[in-house]
């Protein structure tokens, strides 16, 4: 944890970068290819969906800027629940010489692990600059952490509960 904040960083060494990247690519492809209503937020162009399918079929993980994934882990326990993927915009605050960025993402939730898959087919080097924050960039993986109490997940479940109580 970073002192006096709800945030922290975890690092994992020895990741099979190719398998990790293929996992997130296949998750995105499955969510975008299905007609199930629960995945209706996950929309890709026909061309990108086909490129994704072929990347998975041929176990090709390049280019990394094609729908890269960044992970966050909840560092404290919260309500156990299922959550369908969402299309959101992530705001990355300005830091030093880097300007604020608004990144469209697909947000996948796995009981305490959150994957932000950037909704992009390419970029101008931003993905590469994130180094080990990108799942599959290297054998080292850096995961940001946040307490459940300060997470989007907590805020969202409280909103859903409030909506249900009004019914």
N, C-alpha and C positions, 0 to 999 in steps of 0.2 A: 504494500500500500504506500502511496505517496503521503507523507505526513499531513495530518489534518484535512484530508480529502477522502472522498469515497472511491478514488481511482487508484489503480495499480498497474503493474506490468508483470507478465509471466513469460518466461522463455523456455522453449523446449528444443533440445538438441537431437539430432539423429532422425529427423523426419524423412520419410520416403516422399520427397517433394512431388514426384510424378503421380503417385497414387493419391496423394492429398488433393492435388490440383484436379485430377480426373474425377474424384469424388464430387467436388463442388461443381464442375462442369456438368456432370451427369445429373446432379440434383437440379440444376437450373434447366437443363434440357427437358427433364421429365415434367417439371412444373409448367414449363412453357408449352410443351407438346400436348398435354392433357386437355380434355374438354371439361374437366371437373370444375364446378363453380368455386370451390375452395381455393383454386389457383388462378382465378380470373385476373388478379393483379399482375401476374407474371406474363408479360406480352413481349415477344421478340419479332423482328421482321422475319419473313419466310426465308430470306437469304441467310440471316444470322442463325436461325434455327437449324437450317441444313448444315451450315459450317460447323456448328456445335455438334451435331449428330456425327459428322464425319471425323471431327477431332476425337470424340469418344471412341468411335469404332476403330480408328487407327492408333489410339492411345497417344495422340499428339497433344502436347500441352502448350505449345507455342502458337501465337505470341501471348505473353503473360498479360498484356494490356487488353486482351479480348475477354471481357467479363471477369476481372480479377476479384478475388475474395479476401476480405479482411475479417479477422475474428475478434470477438469480445466475449469474455466469460463473466458471469455473475459470481461475485466472490462471497456472497452470503445466500442463505436459503430463502426462498419465497414460496408462493403458492405453486403447487404442482398443477400443470395444465397443458393442454395442447394449444398450439397457435398456428394458424395458417400463414403462409408467406405474404408479405406486404410490399408494395412499391412505395418508397419513401424518398425524401431528400435529406441527406446527411450534411450537416454544416460542420466543416473543419475550420476552427478558428484561426485567425492570422497568427503567425508565430515567426519572430525575427523578420527575415526578408520575404517570407512566404505570405502571400495574400490569403484572405479567407476564401475557402472553396465551398461551393454548394454542389454536392455530388449526388446524382440520382442513383438510388440503390434498390436492390431487391433484398428484403430482410427476411432471413430464415431463422427460426427459433427452434433450438433443440434442448429443452429442459435445462436451461442455464448456460448454453453455448449459443451465441448469436453470430451468424455469418452475414456480413454485408457484402453482397455481390454487386460490384459497380455495374450499373446499367450503361455499358459503353463497349463499343467494338474496337476502339483504339484511343490513344491519347498522345500527348507530346512529351512523353518521358516521365510523367507523374508517377505511373505505376512502378517503374524502375527505381525511382527515388525513394519509394517506401520500403525497399529492401526486404527485410525479414518479416515485415508486417503483412506482406502479401503471401497468402497460403500457396505454397508451391514455388516460391521464388528461390528458396535455398533449403538446405538440410536443417536450418535453424528457423524456428517460428516464434515470433513475438506476438503475444496476445495481450490486448489491453483488458483490464478488469474494472468492474464497477460493482458497488454493492447493490443488491436487489432493491433496497429502499430508495436508491437514487436513480434507478434505471427506467428506461422507457417502458420496459415490461411491467413494472409496478404501476406506473402512471396509467398505462393502457388498461390493465386489468381493473383498476379502480374505476375508470371511466365506463367500462363494460358493466361492472357491478351496479353502478349508479343508473345506467340506462335500463338495466333489468328491473331495478327497484321501482322505477317510474312506470313500468308496464302494469 
